[in-house]
Amino acid sequence: MSSDNRRAQRRRRQARGFSVPVVAVVAVLGVVALAAGVVTTLQGPRVTSVESDTTAAVSSPGSRVIFETTQSLQKVDAAQVTITPKAPFSVDTSGRSVGIRFTDPLWDETTYTIRIDRLAGLGGGPTATVEESFSTPKLHSYVLQRSDGGDKIYRVDLSGDAQPVFEHEHIEDFRATAAHLVVSTLENGVSHLIVTRTDGSDPKELTLPGKGVVTNLQSAERGNTIGYTFTDADISASGGRESLLFTGSTADPAAKPAEITITGADPRVEDWRFVPGTDTILMLTFDGALSLVSSAGAPPVELGNAIGIDDIAGTTAYIERVAGPAVVDLSSAKEKALAATAPELGQTGSVLAMSDGSTLRALTPFDGLNPLGTNLVRVDATGRTRVVAKVDPSDGLLQTCVSPSGRYAALVIAPDVVNNPYDGYTLPLPKKLETRIYSLEGKQVTVTEGFDVAWCRKAPSL
């Protein structure tokens, strides 16, 4: 036999010998994979990871907790989900994931537990119960302090700690969104809108309609949309734009702002609000006309005359009419009077909406013609009342705002208001201001210098 033939035979024997262990390994791997699949099926779905953003959860609505599991899942119904302590939510299922979306911001420094019962794989088999707990962080906000030596925006928490994040010679107003600070400054009588990150870094200037003055700065509940009223710097009796409403985007500072108008009506805007979760704006013009205006171009809805807009929750607006406070359903334009409180609590001033259907009202009792201070009263959906805070008659209550979760109220106070001189800003305010934070149970939590707390939809009004 030739050497070539002998080498060929050896190669054939080696190939046959090698194929046996390869087949054996493949078979073993197949058995292992089959066994793992059987075990997973027998055990039911198991959680492999949980994703959440607890910082966002206490500051804005719509935060999510996402459970990733070992199997593709049957649709999870809300009845299968239990959240402790209770919080409104929605649930969605996609592939191997279950998402729990919280309707409202969560309470700060609170441990929440989510349990999902009867979690079932798409292919059948046993169901499982999964449970996850997480703790929310401390709540923080931002306040503005004006000073002769320069104005500063501070990041503050409920323990009273304050850290400066932005400084400018003249800050008129600011708003805080989930990702940005929007700061209205004034230089040589002309406004500038500066957008920064929430720590004050990476400043960019937004394009304005021209050289002029910005007032009534507001931001939408979600996303990057902001709005403001604008007046030309050179306005005179012979012409110019006055208090016109514009919207812009923090995501595109260079973009041209969009004007919001109503054909045939007085274009000058006295007050306005974004309607949460919609593309509409509630607008009160100089002639007293209240209208619901779509930024998408739909015909406006006329809502009669008003003297002020107090607040909006969902599509429910709290309006000041000449005849008294009114509650307007913006989805249907139906209206009813605000439910009255006991006369001894005082005369109704501002009304703030709470997500649970209750309201927070500033009520002023009188001794004849003399005011006896101000009571901040929570009125629930059944009409029951609880006094949250009392303001001394010598102090001025400029504004009340509610934290995103509805757990706290912030009162902007001008102490000793009679002897508290006003500053010289476009939005003039008493020079000494403080923000008092109360729990809705009526306990004072902290006091910090400054105003314009970021929970507020707009700056204080005189």
VEXDREN-2710 file (C-alpha; in Angstrom, 1 decimal):
% VEXDREN-2710
k/r/px/py/pz
1/MET/0.0/0.0/0.0
2/SER/1.4/3.4/-0.9
3/SER/2.1/6.0/1.6
4/ASP/-0.7/8.2/0.1
5/ASN/-3.3/5.5/0.6
6/ARG/-2.1/5.0/4.2
7/ARG/-2.5/8.7/5.0
8/ALA/-6.0/8.8/3.5
9/GLN/-7.1/5.9/5.7
10/ARG/-5.8/7.6/8.8
11/ARG/-7.7/10.8/7.9
12/ARG/-10.9/8.8/7.4
13/ARG/-10.5/7.1/10.8
14/GLN/-9.8/10.4/12.5
15/ALA/-12.8/12.0/11.0
16/ARG/-15.0/9.1/12.1
17/GLY/-13.6/9.3/15.6
18/PHE/-14.0/13.1/15.8
19/SER/-17.6/13.0/14.6
20/VAL/-18.8/10.9/17.6
21/PRO/-17.8/13.4/20.3
22/VAL/-19.1/16.4/18.2
23/VAL/-22.5/14.7/17.9
24/ALA/-22.4/13.8/21.6
25/VAL/-21.7/17.5/22.6
26/VAL/-24.4/18.8/20.3
27/ALA/-26.8/16.3/21.8
28/VAL/-25.9/17.3/25.4
29/LEU/-26.3/20.9/24.6
30/GLY/-29.7/20.2/23.1
31/VAL/-30.7/18.3/26.2
32/VAL/-29.5/21.2/28.5
33/ALA/-31.3/23.8/26.4
34/LEU/-34.5/21.6/26.5
35/ALA/-34.1/21.1/30.2
36/ALA/-33.7/24.9/30.8
37/GLY/-36.8/25.6/28.7
38/VAL/-38.8/23.0/30.6
39/VAL/-37.6/24.4/34.0
40/THR/-38.5/27.9/32.9
41/THR/-41.9/26.8/31.7
42/LEU/-42.6/24.8/34.9
43/GLN/-41.6/27.7/37.1
44/GLY/-43.5/30.3/35.2
45/PRO/-42.1/33.7/34.2
46/ARG/-39.3/35.1/36.4
47/VAL/-38.0/38.6/36.5
48/THR/-34.5/39.1/35.1
49/SER/-34.2/42.9/35.5
50/VAL/-36.2/45.9/36.7
51/GLU/-35.7/49.4/35.3
52/SER/-36.9/52.7/36.9
53/ASP/-36.0/56.3/37.4
54/THR/-36.9/57.2/40.9
55/THR/-35.7/60.8/40.6
56/ALA/-38.1/61.5/37.8
57/ALA/-40.9/59.7/39.6
58/VAL/-41.1/62.3/42.4
59/SER/-40.9/65.3/40.1
60/SER/-43.1/64.6/37.1
61/PRO/-46.0/62.4/36.0
62/GLY/-45.7/59.4/33.7
63/SER/-42.6/57.7/35.2
64/ARG/-42.4/54.0/34.6
65/VAL/-41.1/50.8/36.2
66/ILE/-40.3/48.1/33.6
67/PHE/-40.1/44.4/34.5
68/GLU/-38.1/42.2/32.1
69/THR/-38.9/38.5/32.4
70/THR/-37.8/35.1/31.1
71/GLN/-40.8/34.5/28.8
72/SER/-43.0/36.3/26.4
73/LEU/-46.0/37.2/28.4
74/GLN/-49.8/37.2/28.1
75/LYS/-51.4/40.6/28.5
76/VAL/-51.3/41.8/32.1
77/ASP/-54.5/43.4/33.4
78/ALA/-54.5/46.3/35.9
79/ALA/-56.5/44.1/38.3
80/GLN/-53.4/41.8/38.6
81/VAL/-51.3/44.7/39.9
82/THR/-51.1/45.9/43.5
83/ILE/-49.2/49.0/44.5
84/THR/-48.5/49.8/48.1
85/PRO/-49.0/52.6/49.2
86/LYS/-51.7/53.2/46.6
87/ALA/-50.9/55.2/43.5
88/PRO/-52.8/55.6/40.3
89/PHE/-51.2/53.7/37.4
90/SER/-51.6/52.1/34.0
91/VAL/-50.0/48.9/32.7
92/ASP/-48.8/47.7/29.4
93/THR/-47.3/44.4/28.2
94/SER/-44.8/43.9/25.3
95/GLY/-43.0/40.7/24.6
96/ARG/-41.1/39.7/27.8
97/SER/-41.7/43.1/29.5
98/VAL/-44.4/44.6/31.7
99/GLY/-44.5/48.4/32.2
100/ILE/-46.1/50.2/35.1
101/ARG/-46.7/53.8/34.4
102/PHE/-47.6/56.1/37.3
103/THR/-50.3/58.7/36.4
104/ASP/-49.1/61.2/39.0
105/PRO/-45.7/61.9/40.6
106/LEU/-44.9/59.7/43.6
107/TRP/-44.3/60.9/47.2
108/ASP/-40.7/61.6/48.1
109/GLU/-38.7/59.4/50.6
110/THR/-41.3/56.7/50.4
111/THR/-40.9/52.9/49.8
112/TYR/-43.3/51.6/47.2
113/THR/-44.0/47.9/46.5
114/ILE/-45.3/46.6/43.2
115/ARG/-46.8/43.1/43.1
116/ILE/-48.0/41.4/39.9
117/ASP/-50.2/38.3/40.4
118/ARG/-51.0/35.5/37.9
119/LEU/-48.2/36.5/35.5
120/ALA/-48.5/34.0/32.7
121/GLY/-46.3/33.1/29.8
122/LEU/-47.6/33.4/26.2
123/GLY/-47.1/29.6/25.7
124/GLY/-49.1/28.6/28.8
125/GLY/-47.8/26.8/31.8
126/PRO/-47.8/27.8/35.5
127/THR/-48.3/31.4/36.5
128/ALA/-46.1/33.4/38.9
129/THR/-46.2/36.3/41.3
130/VAL/-43.5/38.9/41.1
131/GLU/-42.8/41.6/43.5
132/GLU/-40.4/44.6/43.6
133/SER/-39.8/47.4/46.1
134/PHE/-38.1/50.7/45.5
135/SER/-37.6/53.9/47.5
136/THR/-38.0/57.4/46.2
137/PRO/-35.4/60.0/46.9
138/LYS/-35.7/63.4/48.6
139/LEU/-37.7/66.0/46.8
140/HIS/-36.0/69.2/45.6
141/SER/-37.1/72.3/43.8
142/TYR/-35.7/75.7/42.7
143/VAL/-36.2/79.2/44.0
144/LEU/-35.1/82.6/42.8
145/GLN/-33.5/85.2/45.1
146/ARG/-33.2/88.7/43.9
147/SER/-30.4/90.9/45.3
148/ASP/-28.6/94.2/44.6
149/GLY/-25.4/92.1/44.2
150/GLY/-26.9/89.8/41.5
151/ASP/-29.8/87.4/41.3
152/LYS/-29.4/83.7/41.8
153/ILE/-31.5/80.5/41.2
154/TYR/-31.0/78.0/44.0
155/ARG/-31.6/74.2/44.1
156/VAL/-33.3/73.6/47.4
157/ASP/-34.6/70.6/49.3
158/LEU/-37.1/70.2/52.2
159/SER/-34.4/70.3/54.8
160/GLY/-33.5/73.9/53.8
161/ASP/-30.2/73.2/52.0
162/ALA/-29.7/75.5/49.1
163/GLN/-27.1/75.3/46.3
164/PRO/-26.8/78.1/43.7
165/VAL/-27.1/76.8/40.1
166/PHE/-27.4/80.0/38.0
167/GLU/-26.5/83.6/38.5
168/HIS/-27.2/86.8/36.5
169/GLU/-27.3/90.5/37.2
170/HIS/-31.0/90.7/36.5
171/ILE/-33.3/87.7/36.6
172/GLU/-37.0/88.5/36.1
173/ASP/-38.4/85.0/36.2
174/PHE/-37.6/81.3/35.4
175/ARG/-39.3/78.0/34.9
176/ALA/-37.9/74.5/35.6
177/THR/-38.7/71.5/33.4
178/ALA/-37.6/67.9/33.8
179/ALA/-34.4/68.6/31.9
180/HIS/-33.9/72.3/31.7
181/LEU/-34.1/75.7/33.4
182/VAL/-35.5/78.5/31.3
183/VAL/-34.4/81.8/32.7
184/SER/-35.8/85.2/31.7
185/THR/-33.1/87.9/32.1
186/LEU/-33.2/91.6/31.3
187/GLU/-30.3/93.7/29.9
188/ASN/-30.6/97.3/28.9
189/GLY/-34.4/97.0/28.9
190/VAL/-34.4/94.0/26.6
191/SER/-35.3/90.4/27.6
192/HIS/-33.3/87.3/26.9
193/LEU/-34.4/83.7/27.4
194/ILE/-31.5/81.4/28.5
195/VAL/-31.9/77.6/28.6
196/THR/-29.6/75.6/30.7
197/ARG/-29.4/72.1/32.1
198/THR/-30.9/71.7/35.5
199/ASP/-27.5/72.2/37.1
200/GLY/-27.2/75.6/35.3
201/SER/-24.6/74.4/32.8
202/ASP/-24.5/74.5/29.0
203/PRO/-26.4/77.9/28.6
204/LYS/-28.1/78.6/25.2
205/GLU/-30.2/81.6/24.2
206/LEU/-33.6/81.1/22.7
207/THR/-34.6/83.0/19.7
208/LEU/-37.3/85.7/20.6
209/PRO/-39.8/87.4/18.3
210/GLY/-37.5/90.5/18.4
211/LYS/-36.1/93.0/20.8
212/GLY/-38.6/93.4/23.6
213/VAL/-39.8/92.3/27.1
214/VAL/-40.9/88.8/28.1
215/THR/-43.6/88.3/30.7
216/ASN/-45.8/85.5/32.0
217/LEU/-43.3/82.7/31.2
218/GLN/-44.7/79.2/31.5
219/SER/-43.7/75.7/30.5
220/ALA/-45.9/72.7/29.4
221/GLU/-46.4/69.9/31.9
222/ARG/-44.4/67.5/29.6
223/GLY/-42.0/67.9/26.8
224/ASN/-40.0/70.9/25.7
225/THR/-42.6/73.5/25.0
226/ILE/-42.6/76.9/26.7
227/GLY/-44.7/80.0/26.2
228/TYR/-44.6/83.7/27.1
229/THR/-46.1/87.0/26.4
230/PHE/-43.9/89.5/24.4
231/THR/-44.0/93.3/24.1
232/ASP/-41.8/95.2/21.7
233/ALA/-39.1/97.4/23.3
234/ASP/-40.0/100.3/21.1
235/ILE/-43.8/100.1/21.5
236/SER/-45.5/103.5/21.5
237/ALA/-48.9/105.1/21.0
238/SER/-48.3/104.9/17.2
239/GLY/-47.8/101.1/17.2
240/GLY/-45.9/98.0/18.2
241/ARG/-46.6/94.5/19.5
242/GLU/-48.0/94.3/23.0
243/SER/-48.5/91.2/25.2
244/LEU/-48.7/88.8/22.3
245/LEU/-48.5/85.1/23.2
246/PHE/-45.7/83.0/21.7
247/THR/-44.5/79.4/22.2
248/GLY/-41.0/78.0/21.6
249/SER/-39.0/74.8/22.4
250/THR/-36.1/74.2/24.7
251/ALA/-35.0/71.4/22.4
252/ASP/-34.4/73.8/19.5
253/PRO/-33.3/77.2/20.9
254/ALA/-32.6/78.6/17.4
255/ALA/-36.1/77.9/16.1
256/LYS/-38.4/80.8/15.4
257/PRO/-41.1/81.2/18.0
258/ALA/-44.8/80.6/17.0
259/GLU/-47.4/83.2/17.7
260/ILE/-50.7/82.1/19.1
261/THR/-53.6/84.2/17.9
262/ILE/-57.4/84.4/17.7
263/THR/-58.8/86.0/14.5
264/GLY/-61.0/89.0/15.1
265/ALA/-60.3/89.3/18.8
266/ASP/-58.1/91.5/20.9
267/PRO/-54.7/89.8/20.5
268/ARG/-53.2/91.1/23.7
269/VAL/-53.1/88.4/26.4
270/GLU/-53.8/89.1/30.0
271/ASP/-53.3/85.6/31.3
272/TRP/-53.0/82.1/29.9
273/ARG/-52.3/78.4/30.7
274/PHE/-51.2/75.3/28.9
275/VAL/-54.0/72.6/29.1
276/PRO/-52.2/69.4/30.3
277/GLY/-52.0/66.5/27.9
278/THR/-53.4/68.5/25.0
279/ASP/-52.2/70.9/22.2
280/THR/-54.5/73.6/23.5
281/ILE/-54.0/76.8/25.5
282/LEU/-56.5/78.6/27.7
283/MET/-56.2/82.3/27.0
284/LEU/-57.7/85.4/28.6
285/THR/-57.3/88.5/26.5
286/PHE/-57.3/92.2/27.4
287/ASP/-61.0/92.5/26.5
288/GLY/-61.9/89.9/29.2
289/ALA/-62.7/87.2/26.6
290/LEU/-61.8/83.6/27.7
291/SER/-61.0/81.2/24.9
292/LEU/-59.6/77.7/24.4
293/VAL/-57.1/77.9/21.5
294/SER/-55.5/75.1/19.6
295/SER/-51.8/75.4/18.7
296/ALA/-52.5/72.9/15.9
297/GLY/-54.9/75.4/14.2
298/ALA/-58.3/74.1/15.2
299/PRO/-61.1/76.7/15.6
300/PRO/-61.0/78.4/19.1
301/VAL/-63.7/77.7/21.7
302/GLU/-65.2/80.8/23.3
303/LEU/-65.9/80.4/27.0
304/GLY/-67.4/83.8/27.9
305/ASN/-65.9/86.6/29.9
306/ALA/-63.6/86.2/32.9
307/ILE/-61.4/88.3/35.2
308/GLY/-58.7/85.6/35.9
309/ILE/-57.5/82.1/35.5
310/ASP/-56.7/80.3/38.8
311/ASP/-55.6/76.8/37.8
312/ILE/-56.1/73.8/35.6
313/ALA/-56.1/70.1/36.4
314/GLY/-56.6/67.8/33.5
315/THR/-59.4/69.5/31.5
316/THR/-61.0/71.2/34.5
317/ALA/-60.3/74.9/34.8
318/TYR/-60.9/77.1/37.8
319/ILE/-61.9/80.5/36.6
320/GLU/-62.6/83.9/38.2
321/ARG/-65.8/85.3/36.9
322/VAL/-67.4/88.6/37.8
323/ALA/-70.2/86.6/39.6
324/GLY/-67.6/84.5/41.5
325/PRO/-65.4/81.5/41.1
326/ALA/-66.4/78.9/38.5
327/VAL/-65.4/75.5/37.4
328/VAL/-65.3/74.8/33.7
329/ASP/-65.0/71.5/31.9
330/LEU/-62.8/72.4/29.0
331/SER/-63.7/69.2/27.1
332/SER/-67.4/70.1/27.0
333/ALA/-67.5/73.8/27.9
334/LYS/-69.9/73.0/30.7
335/GLU/-69.7/75.1/33.8
336/LYS/-70.7/75.2/37.4
337/ALA/-70.2/77.4/40.4
338/LEU/-67.4/76.5/42.8
339/ALA/-68.8/74.7/45.8
340/ALA/-68.9/77.1/48.7
341/THR/-67.1/76.7/52.0
342/ALA/-68.4/77.7/55.5
343/PRO/-68.6/81.6/55.7
344/GLU/-66.5/81.7/58.9
345/LEU/-63.5/80.3/56.9
346/GLY/-63.4/83.5/54.9
347/GLN/-63.9/84.9/51.4
348/THR/-62.4/82.9/48.6
349/GLY/-59.3/84.2/46.9
350/SER/-57.2/81.9/44.7
351/VAL/-58.2/78.3/44.0
352/LEU/-55.6/75.5/43.2
353/ALA/-56.6/72.1/41.8
354/MET/-55.5/68.8/43.2
355/SER/-55.2/65.6/41.2
356/ASP/-57.6/63.8/43.6
357/GLY/-60.5/66.2/42.9
358/SER/-59.9/68.4/45.9
359/THR/-58.9/72.1/45.9
360/LEU/-56.6/74.2/47.9
361/ARG/-58.1/77.6/48.6
362/ALA/-56.9/80.9/50.0
363/LEU/-59.7/82.2/52.2
364/THR/-59.7/85.5/54.0
365/PRO/-62.0/86.0/57.0
366/PHE/-62.9/89.6/58.0
367/ASP/-63.8/91.4/61.2
368/GLY/-66.0/94.0/59.7
369/LEU/-63.8/95.6/57.1
370/ASN/-60.5/94.4/58.5
371/PRO/-59.0/91.1/57.2
372/LEU/-58.0/88.6/59.8
373/GLY/-55.1/87.1/57.8
374/THR/-55.5/84.3/55.3
375/ASN/-56.4/80.6/55.8
376/LEU/-55.1/78.1/53.3
377/VAL/-57.8/75.4/53.3
378/ARG/-57.9/72.0/51.6
379/VAL/-61.5/71.2/50.4
380/ASP/-62.0/67.6/49.3
381/ALA/-64.5/66.4/46.7
382/THR/-67.2/65.9/49.3
383/GLY/-66.8/69.4/50.7
384/ARG/-64.9/68.5/53.9
385/THR/-62.3/71.1/54.8
386/ARG/-58.9/71.1/56.6
387/VAL/-56.8/74.2/57.4
388/VAL/-53.3/73.6/56.0
389/ALA/-51.7/76.9/57.0
390/LYS/-52.6/80.3/58.4
391/VAL/-50.9/83.6/57.3
392/ASP/-50.7/86.5/59.8
393/PRO/-52.6/89.7/58.8
394/SER/-49.3/91.6/58.8
395/ASP/-47.8/89.3/56.1
396/GLY/-48.8/89.2/52.4
397/LEU/-49.6/85.9/50.7
398/LEU/-48.5/86.5/47.1
399/GLN/-48.9/82.9/45.7
400/THR/-49.6/79.3/46.6
401/CYS/-48.4/76.3/44.7
402/VAL/-48.6/72.6/45.1
403/SER/-45.8/70.1/44.8
404/PRO/-46.0/67.7/41.8
405/SER/-47.1/64.8/44.0
406/GLY/-49.7/66.9/45.8
407/ARG/-48.0/66.2/49.2
408/TYR/-46.9/69.8/49.9
409/ALA/-48.0/73.3/49.5
410/ALA/-45.6/76.3/49.0
411/LEU/-46.7/79.7/50.2
412/VAL/-44.8/82.7/48.8
413/ILE/-44.9/85.3/51.7
414/ALA/-44.0/89.0/51.9
415/PRO/-43.3/89.4/55.6
416/ASP/-44.4/92.7/57.2
417/VAL/-45.8/93.6/53.8
418/VAL/-46.6/97.3/54.8
419/ASN/-43.0/98.0/55.5
420/ASN/-41.6/95.8/52.8
421/PRO/-40.6/98.0/49.8
422/TYR/-41.0/96.9/46.2
423/ASP/-38.0/96.4/43.9
424/GLY/-37.7/98.0/40.5
425/TYR/-38.1/95.0/38.2
426/THR/-40.5/94.6/35.3
427/LEU/-42.4/92.2/37.6
428/PRO/-42.1/94.3/40.8
429/LEU/-42.2/92.4/44.1
430/PRO/-41.5/93.1/47.7
431/LYS/-37.7/93.0/48.3
432/LYS/-38.0/90.5/51.1
433/LEU/-39.7/87.2/50.2
434/GLU/-39.8/83.8/51.7
435/THR/-41.3/80.5/50.6
436/ARG/-42.9/78.4/53.4
437/ILE/-43.5/74.7/52.7
438/TYR/-46.3/72.9/54.5
439/SER/-47.5/69.3/54.3
440/LEU/-51.1/69.0/53.2
441/GLU/-51.7/67.6/56.7
442/GLY/-51.0/71.1/58.1
443/LYS/-47.4/70.8/59.3
444/GLN/-44.8/73.4/58.4
445/VAL/-41.8/71.6/56.8
446/THR/-39.3/74.3/56.0
447/VAL/-38.8/78.0/55.2
448/THR/-36.4/79.2/52.5
449/GLU/-35.6/82.7/51.2
450/GLY/-36.8/83.6/47.7
451/PHE/-39.8/83.0/45.5
452/ASP/-40.8/81.5/42.2
453/VAL/-40.6/78.0/43.5
454/ALA/-40.5/75.6/40.5
455/TRP/-43.7/73.9/41.5
456/CYS/-45.6/77.0/40.3
457/ARG/-47.0/77.2/36.8
458/LYS/-46.1/81.0/36.6
459/ALA/-44.6/83.8/38.6
460/PRO/-46.5/85.5/41.4
461/SER/-48.9/88.2/40.3
462/LEU/-49.7/91.4/42.1
END
